[in-house]
Amino acid sequence: MQVTETAAAGLKREFRVVVPATDLAARVKERIGELKDRVQLPGFRPGKVPEAHLHRLYGKSAMAEAIEAAVRDANSKILSDNGFKLATEPKVAWPTEDGGMEGVIEGKSDLAYTVALEIMPPIVLTDFKTIKLTRLTAPVAESEIDKALESLYEQNRPFEAKSGSAETGDRATISFQGSVDGAPLEGGIGEDVPLVLGTGHFIPGFEEQLVGLKAGDNKTFTVKFPADYREANLAGKDATFAVTVKGVESPGETRIDDEFAKALGAESLAKLREAMKDRIAREHAAAAHQKLKRTLFDELDARHKFELPQSLIEQEFANVWAQIENDLKQQNRTFADEGTTEEKAREEYRAIAERRVRLGLVLAEIGERNNITVTEAQLKAALMEQARQYPGQERQIWEYYQKNPNAIAALRAPLFEDKVVGFLTELAEVTDKEVSRDELFKEEE
């Protein structure tokens, strides 16, 4: 076998590989010899089928296997001899001279092909001990617990049927049909929909039109979609609704006390408050972790500059761009509606794709050098947690992941990422800073 490098530019390499016809013939002969002891053909005793007959029957398939194995071995040798790591799968260009592949299969010519590679760049990792990070912490205030309990109370507040007119705060059960410009409004039909008046769950002006109505009343009215409505084709337009009130209920009186807590499965109000505090504390911790991770990734991105495999960037950008186009289509919006142009959006999201690829390579390098892996037990725990989110469908979810390697990889990726983040934050200089809940959850520009 002869291997010659024919091109080298950046992370791209090209090699010409020549595998002599005699080498392929030897592989075919070996394969035919294996078949001789296995194949059973009518008229022949086991192991007594002539090789020439086997060659006539299986020669082409054996040659195809030989070519595949020869290419695999040659490509593997190129990688090991040069210390390359592949960014994407090699691209093989099959021969066209000397009868092309037909001549190779017939054993009349050598296998001469070219293989194009894109390799991983060398990555020089920063000294992680020089990274300085600030971890935000926000203690759970009593007012947060009070607010959470009020929300819980509103969700579980009892309602009692009333014969009078609906008032703000009452719950009206309605059926409705909407239209815009005389055409039925997509998604604007509902049957027996409970609506607490004054909550602002419907478009502005809708709930106010129901105040004063009683069970059995019908009303047709027009309201306007907000100018910044998420569906651009409806923004600022008038919508007409024909509504039937099926029933009206007034909020019942109850108190946030031990009895309320017991109705929700807690031992007492004090225990319920503890549970709410724990839940809020977990929310704070998750938000703090995300901000710390984002800051860490900013540091890693700034400290590691190296040539990126263009194939990986193109793959990532294609995935990102497909999501952007799908979102715009679903919302019936354009780039102009978003205050930009397609050209500017492409530039912005390509930069995002490059950042993702760079960080992905850096995290992978850190994991490899420090033996950071996701264990099967950790992966199984994550899979079980995923299945719990679909009560009654746990078996189907489990089978889905078992049959889909890509789904397992998507489940493994964030686990690996968090393990690397944990490893880095142990090395970095991390300073805790206490902030308010508002600051903790404030979105970055």
Secondary structure, DSSP 4 states (H G I P E B T S, - for coil): -EEEEEEEETTEEEEEEEE-HHHHHHHHHHHHHHHHTT---TTS-TT-S-HHHHHHHHHHHHHHHHHHHHHHHHHHHHHHHHT--BSS--EEE---STTHHHHHHTTSS-EEEEEEEEBPPP-----GGG-EEEEEE-PPPHHHHHHHHHHHHHHH--EEE-SS---TT-EEEEEEEEEETTEEEEEEEEEEEEEETTS--SSTTTGGGGTT--TT-EEEEEEE--TT-SSTTTTT-EEEEEEEEEEEEEEPP--SSHHHHHHTT-SSHHHHHHHHHHHHHHHHHHHHHHHHHHHHHHHHHHH---PPPHHHHHHHHHHHHHHHHHHHHHHT--TTTTTS-HHHHHHHHHHHHHHHHHHHHHHHHHHHHTT----HHHHHHHHHHHHHTSTT-HHHHHHHHHH-HHHHHHHHHHHHHHHHHHHHHHHSEEEEEE--HHHHTPPP-
